[in-house]
């Protein structure tokens, strides 16, 4: 609310599937994993290996 952004317009990025990604989804946001340290993300979850990959992929989406 304070940001003036709807939950569905936000992307919450964390390193724990249940707490971060699923918690974000339960709040109406998109969730993504970062630094999965070898763990495979479920097919319905966006995952980034590191911050560089995350930044590159997000910037590509923003430029569209």
Secondary structure, 3 states (H helix, E strand, C coil): CCCCCCHHHCEEEECCHHHHHHHHHHCCCEEEEECCCCCCCCCCCEEECCHHHHHHHHHHHHHC
